[in-house]
Amino acid sequence: MVTFVNKLTVHGDLDTFLAVKGKLTAYMSAQPGYVSHLTLRHAGEPNVYLELAVWKDVAAHQKAVRSEEFQLLVKGLGPLATPDPGLYEIVEESA
């Protein structure tokens, strides 16, 4: 499993950002290999969000983000937020 982590700094309209992000989340959650998703908002900086999405493997995530539909949806985020994405593997875990 891998976790996609994306820090998004919103500089556009917040409601529009949340609507676009919602469409992206709905699309990604329907893709093969998708496991789960969590969105966090920074407690001290309300325009900073973290998205965490767990995927079965890197290949499944890459296939989803390379799709034409994803590319069309993600274009809507450009004027609204600055992304800082990456895929991460678990090194240590505790309950």
N, CA, C and O atoms as CSV, one atom per row, in Angstrom:
chain,resi,resn,atom,element,x,y,z
A,1,MET,N,N,0.836,-1.184,0.000
A,1,MET,CA,C,0.000,0.000,0.000
A,1,MET,C,C,0.879,1.244,0.000
A,1,MET,O,O,1.997,1.244,0.515
A,2,VAL,N,N,0.340,2.300,-0.592
A,2,VAL,CA,C,1.001,3.600,-0.591
A,2,VAL,C,C,-0.022,4.654,-0.196
A,2,VAL,O,O,-1.225,4.477,-0.384
A,3,THR,N,N,0.480,5.750,0.353
A,3,THR,CA,C,-0.392,6.859,0.727
A,3,THR,C,C,-0.012,8.082,-0.090
A,3,THR,O,O,1.141,8.513,-0.090
A,4,PHE,N,N,-0.986,8.627,-0.777
A,4,PHE,CA,C,-0.808,9.873,-1.509
A,4,PHE,C,C,-1.064,11.004,-0.529
A,4,PHE,O,O,-2.137,11.078,0.070
A,5,VAL,N,N,-0.086,11.886,-0.361
A,5,VAL,CA,C,-0.203,13.030,0.540
A,5,VAL,C,C,-0.105,14.285,-0.314
A,5,VAL,O,O,0.844,14.451,-1.081
A,6,ASN,N,N,-1.079,15.161,-0.180
A,6,ASN,CA,C,-1.086,16.395,-0.954
A,6,ASN,C,C,-1.413,17.555,-0.034
A,6,ASN,O,O,-2.512,17.640,0.512
A,7,LYS,N,N,-0.444,18.453,0.132
A,7,LYS,CA,C,-0.680,19.686,0.880
A,7,LYS,C,C,-1.190,20.713,-0.124
A,7,LYS,O,O,-0.544,20.988,-1.135
A,8,LEU,N,N,-2.351,21.270,0.170
A,8,LEU,CA,C,-2.980,22.250,-0.714
A,8,LEU,C,C,-3.117,23.574,0.019
A,8,LEU,O,O,-3.778,23.651,1.055
A,9,THR,N,N,-2.500,24.603,-0.512
A,9,THR,CA,C,-2.624,25.943,0.051
A,9,THR,C,C,-3.619,26.703,-0.826
A,9,THR,O,O,-3.348,26.996,-1.991
A,10,VAL,N,N,-4.761,27.011,-0.247
A,10,VAL,CA,C,-5.855,27.641,-0.994
A,10,VAL,C,C,-5.626,29.144,-1.064
A,10,VAL,O,O,-5.415,29.803,-0.046
A,11,HIS,N,N,-5.671,29.676,-2.290
A,11,HIS,CA,C,-5.546,31.125,-2.484
A,11,HIS,C,C,-6.716,31.666,-3.296
A,11,HIS,O,O,-6.776,32.860,-3.591
A,12,GLY,N,N,-7.650,30.780,-3.657
A,12,GLY,CA,C,-8.855,31.186,-4.373
A,12,GLY,C,C,-10.065,31.075,-3.465
A,12,GLY,O,O,-9.932,30.950,-2.247
A,13,ASP,N,N,-11.237,31.122,-4.060
A,13,ASP,CA,C,-12.489,31.033,-3.316
A,13,ASP,C,C,-12.602,29.665,-2.641
A,13,ASP,O,O,-12.504,28.633,-3.305
A,14,LEU,N,N,-12.805,29.657,-1.334
A,14,LEU,CA,C,-12.826,28.415,-0.564
A,14,LEU,C,C,-13.981,27.495,-0.971
A,14,LEU,O,O,-13.779,26.288,-1.103
A,15,ASP,N,N,-15.169,28.029,-1.171
A,15,ASP,CA,C,-16.309,27.192,-1.554
A,15,ASP,C,C,-16.083,26.533,-2.918
A,15,ASP,O,O,-16.420,25.365,-3.111
A,16,THR,N,N,-15.519,27.277,-3.849
A,16,THR,CA,C,-15.219,26.725,-5.169
A,16,THR,C,C,-14.145,25.645,-5.053
A,16,THR,O,O,-14.245,24.595,-5.688
A,17,PHE,N,N,-13.121,25.904,-4.243
A,17,PHE,CA,C,-12.076,24.908,-4.002
A,17,PHE,C,C,-12.679,23.613,-3.459
A,17,PHE,O,O,-12.372,22.531,-3.959
A,18,LEU,N,N,-13.530,23.716,-2.446
A,18,LEU,CA,C,-14.129,22.528,-1.835
A,18,LEU,C,C,-15.012,21.770,-2.832
A,18,LEU,O,O,-15.063,20.541,-2.798
A,19,ALA,N,N,-15.701,22.485,-3.711
A,19,ALA,CA,C,-16.539,21.839,-4.721
A,19,ALA,C,C,-15.683,21.066,-5.726
A,19,ALA,O,O,-15.996,19.924,-6.062
A,20,VAL,N,N,-14.609,21.687,-6.201
A,20,VAL,CA,C,-13.711,21.028,-7.153
A,20,VAL,C,C,-13.029,19.836,-6.485
A,20,VAL,O,O,-12.930,18.762,-7.078
A,21,LYS,N,N,-12.561,20.023,-5.255
A,21,LYS,CA,C,-11.906,18.938,-4.527
A,21,LYS,C,C,-12.877,17.785,-4.312
A,21,LYS,O,O,-12.484,16.621,-4.393
A,22,GLY,N,N,-14.132,18.094,-4.042
A,22,GLY,CA,C,-15.152,17.064,-3.865
A,22,GLY,C,C,-15.356,16.228,-5.118
A,22,GLY,O,O,-15.515,15.010,-5.032
A,23,LYS,N,N,-15.353,16.867,-6.275
A,23,LYS,CA,C,-15.489,16.138,-7.540
A,23,LYS,C,C,-14.277,15.237,-7.778
A,23,LYS,O,O,-14.415,14.100,-8.229
A,24,LEU,N,N,-13.104,15.755,-7.471
A,24,LEU,CA,C,-11.885,14.942,-7.620
A,24,LEU,C,C,-11.906,13.740,-6.681
A,24,LEU,O,O,-11.547,12.630,-7.075
A,25,THR,N,N,-12.323,13.963,-5.451
A,25,THR,CA,C,-12.386,12.876,-4.471
A,25,THR,C,C,-13.389,11.814,-4.918
A,25,THR,O,O,-13.114,10.619,-4.811
A,26,ALA,N,N,-14.530,12.235,-5.411
A,26,ALA,CA,C,-15.544,11.288,-5.885
A,26,ALA,C,C,-15.007,10.460,-7.043
A,26,ALA,O,O,-15.215,9.247,-7.094
A,27,TYR,N,N,-14.322,11.107,-7.965
A,27,TYR,CA,C,-13.754,10.390,-9.103
A,27,TYR,C,C,-12.702,9.376,-8.632
A,27,TYR,O,O,-12.747,8.205,-9.010
A,28,MET,N,N,-11.765,9.835,-7.812
A,28,MET,CA,C,-10.671,8.964,-7.372
A,28,MET,C,C,-11.190,7.793,-6.539
A,28,MET,O,O,-10.677,6.681,-6.661
A,29,SER,N,N,-12.189,8.021,-5.705
A,29,SER,CA,C,-12.687,6.953,-4.844
A,29,SER,C,C,-13.366,5.834,-5.634
A,29,SER,O,O,-13.566,4.741,-5.104
A,30,ALA,N,N,-13.719,6.091,-6.879
A,30,ALA,CA,C,-14.347,5.079,-7.726
A,30,ALA,C,C,-13.327,4.299,-8.566
A,30,ALA,O,O,-13.700,3.397,-9.316
A,31,GLN,N,N,-12.031,4.650,-8.440
A,31,GLN,CA,C,-11.007,4.013,-9.272
A,31,GLN,C,C,-10.504,2.710,-8.655
A,31,GLN,O,O,-10.450,2.577,-7.432
A,32,PRO,N,N,-10.132,1.742,-9.511
A,32,PRO,CA,C,-9.553,0.486,-9.011
A,32,PRO,C,C,-8.277,0.753,-8.217
A,32,PRO,O,O,-7.435,1.543,-8.644
A,33,GLY,N,N,-8.132,0.113,-7.088
A,33,GLY,CA,C,-6.943,0.276,-6.258
A,33,GLY,C,C,-7.079,1.309,-5.162
A,33,GLY,O,O,-6.234,1.378,-4.269
A,34,TYR,N,N,-8.134,2.120,-5.215
A,34,TYR,CA,C,-8.397,3.115,-4.169
A,34,TYR,C,C,-8.830,2.387,-2.896
A,34,TYR,O,O,-9.636,1.459,-2.954
A,35,VAL,N,N,-8.294,2.810,-1.740
A,35,VAL,CA,C,-8.641,2.181,-0.467
A,35,VAL,C,C,-9.416,3.136,0.431
A,35,VAL,O,O,-10.506,2.796,0.893
A,36,SER,N,N,-8.870,4.331,0.689
A,36,SER,CA,C,-9.536,5.279,1.586
A,36,SER,C,C,-8.985,6.684,1.382
A,36,SER,O,O,-7.991,6.889,0.685
A,37,HIS,N,N,-9.662,7.648,2.012
A,37,HIS,CA,C,-9.298,9.057,1.845
A,37,HIS,C,C,-9.617,9.832,3.120
A,37,HIS,O,O,-10.587,9.537,3.818
A,38,LEU,N,N,-8.792,10.816,3.404
A,38,LEU,CA,C,-9.002,11.693,4.559
A,38,LEU,C,C,-8.537,13.086,4.179
A,38,LEU,O,O,-7.458,13.247,3.608
A,39,THR,N,N,-9.337,14.091,4.489
A,39,THR,CA,C,-8.942,15.488,4.279
A,39,THR,C,C,-8.821,16.155,5.634
A,39,THR,O,O,-9.712,16.039,6.475
A,40,LEU,N,N,-7.712,16.854,5.843
A,40,LEU,CA,C,-7.454,17.577,7.088
A,40,LEU,C,C,-7.274,19.056,6.772
A,40,LEU,O,O,-6.765,19.412,5.709
A,41,ARG,N,N,-7.695,19.917,7.700
A,41,ARG,CA,C,-7.442,21.351,7.566
A,41,ARG,C,C,-6.533,21.772,8.708
A,41,ARG,O,O,-6.749,21.378,9.854
A,42,HIS,N,N,-5.533,22.557,8.407
A,42,HIS,CA,C,-4.580,23.036,9.401
A,42,HIS,C,C,-5.326,23.860,10.450
A,42,HIS,O,O,-6.080,24.770,10.105
A,43,ALA,N,N,-5.118,23.546,11.722
A,43,ALA,CA,C,-5.837,24.222,12.812
A,43,ALA,C,C,-5.471,25.702,12.920
A,43,ALA,O,O,-6.315,26.510,13.308
A,44,GLY,N,N,-4.250,26.071,12.590
A,44,GLY,CA,C,-3.820,27.457,12.715
A,44,GLY,C,C,-3.809,28.233,11.411
A,44,GLY,O,O,-3.701,29.459,11.414
A,45,GLU,N,N,-3.921,27.519,10.291
A,45,GLU,CA,C,-3.927,28.156,8.970
A,45,GLU,C,C,-5.082,27.568,8.164
A,45,GLU,O,O,-4.900,26.578,7.456
A,46,PRO,N,N,-6.270,28.171,8.265
A,46,PRO,CA,C,-7.463,27.579,7.666
A,46,PRO,C,C,-7.450,27.488,6.139
A,46,PRO,O,O,-8.354,26.888,5.559
A,47,ASN,N,N,-6.455,28.062,5.483
A,47,ASN,CA,C,-6.366,27.934,4.027
A,47,ASN,C,C,-5.415,26.803,3.612
A,47,ASN,O,O,-5.141,26.639,2.423
A,48,VAL,N,N,-4.908,26.021,4.579
A,48,VAL,CA,C,-3.997,24.918,4.272
A,48,VAL,C,C,-4.689,23.590,4.581
A,48,VAL,O,O,-5.189,23.372,5.685
A,49,TYR,N,N,-4.706,22.713,3.583
A,49,TYR,CA,C,-5.346,21.407,3.692
A,49,TYR,C,C,-4.337,20.305,3.394
A,49,TYR,O,O,-3.391,20.499,2.631
A,50,LEU,N,N,-4.557,19.148,4.009
A,50,LEU,CA,C,-3.801,17.936,3.680
A,50,LEU,C,C,-4.801,16.898,3.214
A,50,LEU,O,O,-5.824,16.663,3.857
A,51,GLU,N,N,-4.493,16.287,2.096
A,51,GLU,CA,C,-5.289,15.164,1.630
A,51,GLU,C,C,-4.436,13.922,1.745
A,51,GLU,O,O,-3.284,13.904,1.313
A,52,LEU,N,N,-5.006,12.881,2.330
A,52,LEU,CA,C,-4.334,11.597,2.468
A,52,LEU,C,C,-5.217,10.560,1.791
A,52,LEU,O,O,-6.378,10.391,2.163
A,53,ALA,N,N,-4.677,9.873,0.805
A,53,ALA,CA,C,-5.436,8.846,0.092
A,53,ALA,C,C,-4.595,7.581,0.043
A,53,ALA,O,O,-3.463,7.591,-0.441
A,54,VAL,N,N,-5.157,6.502,0.545
A,54,VAL,CA,C,-4.461,5.221,0.549
A,54,VAL,C,C,-4.834,4.463,-0.723
A,54,VAL,O,O,-6.005,4.366,-1.091
A,55,TRP,N,N,-3.811,3.930,-1.380
A,55,TRP,CA,C,-3.970,3.174,-2.627
A,55,TRP,C,C,-3.327,1.806,-2.480
A,55,TRP,O,O,-2.384,1.627,-1.710
A,56,LYS,N,N,-3.845,0.853,-3.223
A,56,LYS,CA,C,-3.321,-0.507,-3.215
A,56,LYS,C,C,-1.847,-0.514,-3.593
A,56,LYS,O,O,-1.046,-1.208,-2.968
A,57,ASP,N,N,-1.489,0.257,-4.615
A,57,ASP,CA,C,-0.095,0.332,-5.055
A,57,ASP,C,C,0.123,1.575,-5.919
A,57,ASP,O,O,-0.827,2.264,-6.290
A,58,VAL,N,N,1.370,1.842,-6.225
A,58,VAL,CA,C,1.731,3.018,-7.024
A,58,VAL,C,C,1.077,2.953,-8.401
A,58,VAL,O,O,0.583,3.963,-8.902
A,59,ALA,N,N,1.072,1.778,-9.008
A,59,ALA,CA,C,0.519,1.627,-10.358
A,59,ALA,C,C,-0.952,2.030,-10.420
A,59,ALA,O,O,-1.369,2.695,-11.368
A,60,ALA,N,N,-1.734,1.640,-9.431
A,60,ALA,CA,C,-3.159,1.996,-9.410
A,60,ALA,C,C,-3.338,3.516,-9.320
A,60,ALA,O,O,-4.169,4.090,-10.024
A,61,HIS,N,N,-2.561,4.154,-8.460
A,61,HIS,CA,C,-2.647,5.614,-8.326
A,61,HIS,C,C,-2.236,6.294,-9.624
A,61,HIS,O,O,-2.914,7.206,-10.096
A,62,GLN,N,N,-1.129,5.850,-10.198
A,62,GLN,CA,C,-0.639,6.457,-11.439
A,62,GLN,C,C,-1.638,6.304,-12.579
A,62,GLN,O,O,-1.825,7.231,-13.367
A,63,LYS,N,N,-2.276,5.154,-12.673
A,63,LYS,CA,C,-3.279,4.942,-13.720
A,63,LYS,C,C,-4.437,5.924,-13.541
A,63,LYS,O,O,-4.933,6.487,-14.517
A,64,ALA,N,N,-4.861,6.128,-12.309
A,64,ALA,CA,C,-5.976,7.051,-12.039
A,64,ALA,C,C,-5.618,8.488,-12.395
A,64,ALA,O,O,-6.422,9.185,-13.014
A,65,VAL,N,N,-4.429,8.943,-12.017
A,65,VAL,CA,C,-4.070,10.346,-12.261
A,65,VAL,C,C,-3.700,10.617,-13.719
A,65,VAL,O,O,-3.699,11.768,-14.157
A,66,ARG,N,N,-3.393,9.586,-14.450
A,66,ARG,CA,C,-3.058,9.766,-15.869
A,66,ARG,C,C,-4.286,9.723,-16.770
A,66,ARG,O,O,-4.182,9.956,-17.974
A,67,SER,N,N,-5.436,9.429,-16.201
A,67,SER,CA,C,-6.655,9.338,-17.010
A,67,SER,C,C,-7.064,10.726,-17.513
A,67,SER,O,O,-6.779,11.749,-16.890
A,68,GLU,N,N,-7.732,10.719,-18.647
A,68,GLU,CA,C,-8.193,11.971,-19.245
A,68,GLU,C,C,-9.194,12.687,-18.337
A,68,GLU,O,O,-9.154,13.909,-18.198
A,69,GLU,N,N,-10.091,11.914,-17.722
A,69,GLU,CA,C,-11.103,12.518,-16.847
A,69,GLU,C,C,-10.457,13.211,-15.652
A,69,GLU,O,O,-10.841,14.327,-15.302
A,70,PHE,N,N,-9.480,12.562,-15.025
A,70,PHE,CA,C,-8.782,13.192,-13.898
A,70,PHE,C,C,-8.101,14.477,-14.350
A,70,PHE,O,O,-8.187,15.499,-13.670
A,71,GLN,N,N,-7.425,14.430,-15.493
A,71,GLN,CA,C,-6.709,15.603,-15.992
A,71,GLN,C,C,-7.658,16.785,-16.205
A,71,GLN,O,O,-7.301,17.930,-15.930
A,72,LEU,N,N,-8.859,16.502,-16.694
A,72,LEU,CA,C,-9.845,17.578,-16.873
A,72,LEU,C,C,-10.310,18.137,-15.535
A,72,LEU,O,O,-10.442,19.351,-15.377
A,73,LEU,N,N,-10.561,17.245,-14.562
A,73,LEU,CA,C,-11.027,17.689,-13.244
A,73,LEU,C,C,-9.966,18.491,-12.499
A,73,LEU,O,O,-10.274,19.515,-11.887
A,74,VAL,N,N,-8.720,18.029,-12.549
A,74,VAL,CA,C,-7.661,18.657,-11.759
A,74,VAL,C,C,-7.309,20.058,-12.277
A,74,VAL,O,O,-6.780,20.876,-11.524
A,75,LYS,N,N,-7.592,20.338,-13.531
A,75,LYS,CA,C,-7.335,21.681,-14.076
A,75,LYS,C,C,-8.095,22.753,-13.296
A,75,LYS,O,O,-7.653,23.899,-13.215
A,76,GLY,N,N,-9.233,22.378,-12.728
A,76,GLY,CA,C,-10.033,23.330,-11.962
A,76,GLY,C,C,-9.385,23.769,-10.667
A,76,GLY,O,O,-9.760,24.800,-10.109
A,77,LEU,N,N,-8.409,22.998,-10.171
A,77,LEU,CA,C,-7.734,23.375,-8.922
A,77,LEU,C,C,-6.667,24.441,-9.117
A,77,LEU,O,O,-6.374,25.199,-8.192
A,78,GLY,N,N,-6.083,24.507,-10.309
A,78,GLY,CA,C,-4.969,25.423,-10.578
A,78,GLY,C,C,-5.165,26.851,-10.104
A,78,GLY,O,O,-4.301,27.387,-9.409
A,79,PRO,N,N,-6.276,27.484,-10.459
A,79,PRO,CA,C,-6.475,28.871,-10.031
A,79,PRO,C,C,-6.893,29.016,-8.565
A,79,PRO,O,O,-6.992,30.132,-8.057
A,80,LEU,N,N,-7.135,27.897,-7.889
A,80,LEU,CA,C,-7.670,27.945,-6.530
A,80,LEU,C,C,-6.673,27.578,-5.436
A,80,LEU,O,O,-6.784,28.059,-4.309
A,81,ALA,N,N,-5.693,26.725,-5.765
A,81,ALA,CA,C,-4.796,26.217,-4.727
A,81,ALA,C,C,-3.456,25.806,-5.323
A,81,ALA,O,O,-3.355,25.443,-6.495
A,82,THR,N,N,-2.436,25.874,-4.479
A,82,THR,CA,C,-1.108,25.401,-4.854
A,82,THR,C,C,-0.894,24.040,-4.212
A,82,THR,O,O,-0.935,23.921,-2.987
A,83,PRO,N,N,-0.664,22.998,-5.033
A,83,PRO,CA,C,-0.482,21.656,-4.487
A,83,PRO,C,C,0.985,21.347,-4.185
A,83,PRO,O,O,1.891,21.939,-4.771
A,84,ASP,N,N,1.200,20.414,-3.265
A,84,ASP,CA,C,2.526,19.874,-2.964
A,84,ASP,C,C,2.333,18.371,-2.721
A,84,ASP,O,O,2.277,17.928,-1.573
A,85,PRO,N,N,2.231,17.574,-3.828
A,85,PRO,CA,C,1.873,16.164,-3.711
A,85,PRO,C,C,3.073,15.218,-3.617
A,85,PRO,O,O,4.195,15.573,-3.979
A,86,GLY,N,N,2.806,14.004,-3.122
A,86,GLY,CA,C,3.809,12.948,-3.113
A,86,GLY,C,C,3.202,11.626,-2.684
A,86,GLY,O,O,2.184,11.601,-1.993
A,87,LEU,N,N,3.829,10.519,-3.093
A,87,LEU,CA,C,3.416,9.177,-2.676
A,87,LEU,C,C,4.375,8.689,-1.610
A,87,LEU,O,O,5.591,8.826,-1.750
A,88,TYR,N,N,3.832,8.120,-0.544
A,88,TYR,CA,C,4.633,7.683,0.594
A,88,TYR,C,C,4.331,6.229,0.935
A,88,TYR,O,O,3.207,5.757,0.765
A,89,GLU,N,N,5.353,5.529,1.420
A,89,GLU,CA,C,5.221,4.159,1.891
A,89,GLU,C,C,5.339,4.151,3.397
A,89,GLU,O,O,6.047,4.981,3.968
A,90,ILE,N,N,4.652,3.222,4.054
A,90,ILE,CA,C,4.716,3.105,5.515
A,90,ILE,C,C,6.085,2.593,5.927
A,90,ILE,O,O,6.576,1.598,5.394
A,91,VAL,N,N,6.687,3.277,6.870
A,91,VAL,CA,C,7.959,2.862,7.442
A,91,VAL,C,C,7.725,2.240,8.825
A,91,VAL,O,O,8.349,1.245,9.196
A,92,GLU,N,N,6.815,2.855,9.566
A,92,GLU,CA,C,6.506,2.385,10.917
A,92,GLU,C,C,5.035,2.668,11.182
A,92,GLU,O,O,4.495,3.674,10.721
A,93,GLU,N,N,4.389,1.777,11.927
A,93,GLU,CA,C,2.975,1.952,12.244
A,93,GLU,C,C,2.726,1.418,13.660
A,93,GLU,O,O,3.293,0.403,14.063
A,94,SER,N,N,1.871,2.118,14.399
A,94,SER,CA,C,1.473,1.636,15.725
A,94,SER,C,C,0.010,1.939,15.949
A,94,SER,O,O,-0.549,2.840,15.325
A,95,ALA,N,N,-0.603,1.196,16.829
A,95,ALA,CA,C,-2.031,1.408,17.093
A,95,ALA,C,C,-2.213,2.171,18.390
A,95,ALA,O,O,-3.344,2.450,18.789
